[in-house]
Amino acid sequence: MEKQLFQRLEELYPEMVQIRRQLHQFPELSFQEVKTPQMIADFLENIGVEVRRNVGGRGVLGYIKGGHPGKTVAIRADFDALPIQEETNLPFASQHPGVMHACGHDAHTATLLVLAKALMEIRAELSGTIVLIHQFAEELAPGGAIEMIKDGCLQNVDVIFGTHVWSSFPFGTIGYRQGAIMAAADRFELTIYGKGGHGASHMRQLMLLQWELLSLHNYSN
């Protein structure tokens, strides 16, 4: 079955590229995703996947039930973009000024959608249930994951997998490890009270403060 699945994914690769480029052209910022989750849900429903929309706000869940009993496996991808102006001049470059899929979430989404299509074709041979988690607002802490979890996206899930593109890895290779591998995102406000003066005279102190905050963050993780 694995060989059949891998072969089908190779055949569907051009469609994956097409979906990714479509998403790349029309990026949406965190907590502003409207058309992207609609496109995801429509695609899944069109291939016969059971879909839950508006999970935790803007998230999408898909359920693929296998033909044999088994555990529930979740696979997660994110779909929000970043407030960055794209300057690639590619034919499929972002059409939304100041917004760009610069972190690969378009690729994550396209990959999971095409995987869902391939899995649906062999679902009678699968054991258990596969939950497709399409998360909104990953880029803006605390993100959409918390609200999706509160809304039941991990209910009855035995194990969950997620991937992230990494441009420093050679093409065709996969890196993995047990436990945490990427830093968490946190936001905080810092108010500094001091005497007036020229900013340049305080630059060294500000740089030292930034370094201490960074060291504290690394130590806590």
N, C-alpha and C positions, 0 to 999 in steps of 0.2 A: 504493500500500500504506500509506503514511504517513497519508493521509486516512482510510482504512478503520480504521487502528489508533486514531487520535485520536477518531473517532466512537464506536468501541467502548468506549474508556475513559470517554467522557462517559456512555454508557449504563450502565456499571458503577460509576459514581460512588456511587450509593446503597449498593451493597454495600461499597465501600471505607469509607464512613462507618460502616457497621454493624460491620465488622471492627475499625476503629480504636477504636470505643467499647467493644467487647468486650475488647480488649486493655487499654484504659484502666481498666476495672473491676477487672482482675486483674493488676496489675503485679508484677514480680519483680525483686529486687535483683541486682546484678552477682555472678556466680558462684553464684547461688542459683536460676537459671532452670531450671525443670523442666517446667511445663505450657506455657509459652510456646513453646519449641522443638518440643514435641510437637504443639501446635496448628499451627505453621507447616509442619512436615513432613507432617502429615495432610492439610492443605489442598492442598499441592503434589501429593502422591500422588493425591489424589482427582480432580485435573484432568489427570492423566497425566504429570506431570513426574517424571523420574528423580531420586531423592533419596538423599543421604548424610546420615545422622544422626550425632550425637555427634562432629562434626568438631572436633578440638582440644579436646574436652571437651564443650561444650554447643552448638556451632555446627551450622548446617544448610546444606547445599549443594543446589541444584537445577540440573539440566542440561536445557536446551531445545535440541535438535539440529535445525537447519534442513534444508530439503530441497535446499539447494545448498551446495557447498563454500565455505569462507570462513574468516575469522579467528575467534578466540574472544574474546568480549566479556563482561566480568564487570560486574555491577551489585550494589552493596553497600548493605545496610541493617542497623541495629543494633536490639536489642529489649529491652535492660535498662532498669530504672527507677531512680529516685533515692530516698534516705531522707528524704522530705519528706511532711508531713501535708497532705493535700488538704482545702481548706476552701471549695470552690466551690459545694457543695450542688446540683450538677448531677445529673440522674437517672442518669447513667452514671459518677458519681464513683467513685474507688477504694474498693474494699471491703476493702482491706488496710491497717489502721491504720499510719501512719508511712511508707507507701510510695506513690509517685505517679509517673506518667509526666509529669514536669514539663519534659522536654527534647524531647518530640516523637518519641521512638523508636516509640511506638505508631503514629503517622502514617507514619513511614518504612516500618515493616513492612507496614502495610495497603496502602500505595502499591505496594510491590514485589510483594506477593501478587496484587493485582488486575492489575498489569502482566503478571505471569506468565500469568494466565488469558487475557488478551487476546492475548499472544504465542503461546500454545499454539493458539489458533484460527486463526492464520495461519502456523504454523510451516513448512508446506510451501513457503511463498514466501520464507522467511528464508534467508540465506546464513550459513554457519558455525554456531557454537555460542554460546549465551548461558548464562553461569554466574550463578546467583542466590546471592549470598553473604549469609546471615543471621548476623550476628556477635553473639555474646554478650559481656557484660561490657565495654562500651565506657567506662562511667563510672568505673571503678576501675582506675587505672594499675597495671601496664602493660596490663591488659585482655586480652581474648580473641583479639585479632587475631594476636598473635605465635604463639600455639599453633595457630591455624587455618592460618596460613601454613606452619608446620612440618608440618602434617598435609596439605598439598598443595592448599589452596583456590585458590592462584594458579598451579597447574601448567598449563603450556601457554596461559596467558592472555596475550593480546596487548595489551589495554588494559582499564582498569577505571574505572568511573564511580561516584560517590557523590553524594548530595544531602543537604541538611539544611534543615528548615523554619527560617524566620527571621522572627519576628513584626514586625520593624521595616520589612520590605519591604511595599509596597502589595499588596493581594490581586490575584492574577493576573499578577504579575511574577516574573521569574527573574533572579537575579544570578549572575555567574560570573567567573572569572579564571583565568589560567594560574598554575601554581605553588601554593604554600601560601596558604591563606586563613583558616584557623582555628588557634589556638594548640594546641600539644601539651600533654599533661598529664604532670606529673612529681610525685613525692612524695619528701620527704626529712625527716629528723629533725634538729633543732637543739637542742643542749644548751648552756645559758648558765650559767656559773659566776660567782657574785657574792656580795656581802654581803647579809645579811638587811635587811629594811626594809619599809615600807609600799608596796604596789603602786602607789599613786597617784604617789609620788615618782619612779618609774621609767617612767611612762607615756610621757613625751616620748622617752626613749632607745629604748624599744621601738618607737614609731612611726617613728623615724628608721631603725632597723634594718630594719623592714618595707619602708620606702621604698627602702632601698639594695638589698635582696634583689629587689624588684620591678624596679628599674632594671637590675640585673644580668641578670634573666631576659629583659627586653625587649631588652637589648643582644645577648644570646646568640642571640636569634631574629631 
